[in-house]
Amino acid sequence: MNWVTVIWSLAAGACIGLGIIYLLIWRKVPAQHASFAFAVAALATAAIAFHELSLITCEVPESFEQTLRGAHVPLAVLLISLAYFVRNYFGTVRPWLFWI
């Protein structure tokens, strides 16, 4: 196990821990949609970190292609949840800002 694997795993673990904490906060106060969006963003970031770690260890181009294709799903979830977080946390009422 090299140092890159350790650092990527620690970063993903920190994102999972942060996501769980904010899920618990959202469970206590369900009206705080920003906490839920932040938790989803943190968990999506952890999923992206695990996909990147598997991209580093790919040996054949076919597995690299499949892993890269699978990484697009958590990336889309991350972008949508961050836009939703900004909309709820900062209280922007203009929906066109969310869609941009």
Contacts in CASP RR format, 6 or more apart in sequence:
PFRMAT RR
TARGET T0000
AUTHOR 0000-0000-0000
METHOD contacts of the structure
MODEL  1
MNWVTVIWSLAAGACIGLGIIYLLIWRKVPAQHASFAFAVAALATAAIAF
HELSLITCEVPESFEQTLRGAHVPLAVLLISLAYFVRNYFGTVRPWLFWI
4 56 0 8 1.000
5 53 0 8 1.000
5 56 0 8 1.000
8 49 0 8 1.000
8 50 0 8 1.000
8 52 0 8 1.000
8 53 0 8 1.000
8 56 0 8 1.000
9 53 0 8 1.000
11 49 0 8 1.000
12 45 0 8 1.000
12 46 0 8 1.000
12 49 0 8 1.000
12 50 0 8 1.000
12 53 0 8 1.000
13 46 0 8 1.000
15 42 0 8 1.000
15 43 0 8 1.000
15 45 0 8 1.000
15 46 0 8 1.000
15 49 0 8 1.000
16 42 0 8 1.000
16 43 0 8 1.000
16 46 0 8 1.000
17 42 0 8 1.000
18 39 0 8 1.000
18 42 0 8 1.000
19 38 0 8 1.000
19 39 0 8 1.000
19 42 0 8 1.000
19 43 0 8 1.000
19 46 0 8 1.000
20 39 0 8 1.000
21 39 0 8 1.000
22 35 0 8 1.000
22 36 0 8 1.000
22 38 0 8 1.000
22 39 0 8 1.000
22 42 0 8 1.000
23 35 0 8 1.000
23 36 0 8 1.000
23 39 0 8 1.000
25 32 0 8 1.000
25 35 0 8 1.000
25 39 0 8 1.000
26 32 0 8 1.000
26 33 0 8 1.000
26 35 0 8 1.000
26 36 0 8 1.000
26 39 0 8 1.000
29 35 0 8 1.000
33 84 0 8 1.000
33 88 0 8 1.000
34 85 0 8 1.000
34 88 0 8 1.000
34 89 0 8 1.000
37 81 0 8 1.000
37 82 0 8 1.000
37 84 0 8 1.000
37 85 0 8 1.000
37 88 0 8 1.000
37 89 0 8 1.000
38 81 0 8 1.000
38 85 0 8 1.000
40 77 0 8 1.000
40 81 0 8 1.000
41 78 0 8 1.000
41 81 0 8 1.000
41 82 0 8 1.000
41 85 0 8 1.000
44 74 0 8 1.000
44 75 0 8 1.000
44 77 0 8 1.000
44 78 0 8 1.000
44 81 0 8 1.000
45 74 0 8 1.000
45 78 0 8 1.000
47 74 0 8 1.000
47 77 0 8 1.000
48 71 0 8 1.000
48 74 0 8 1.000
48 75 0 8 1.000
48 78 0 8 1.000
51 67 0 8 1.000
51 68 0 8 1.000
51 70 0 8 1.000
51 71 0 8 1.000
51 74 0 8 1.000
52 71 0 8 1.000
54 67 0 8 1.000
55 64 0 8 1.000
55 67 0 8 1.000
55 68 0 8 1.000
55 71 0 8 1.000
58 64 0 8 1.000
58 67 0 8 1.000
83 98 0 8 1.000
84 98 0 8 1.000
86 92 0 8 1.000
86 98 0 8 1.000
87 97 0 8 1.000
87 98 0 8 1.000
92 98 0 8 1.000
END
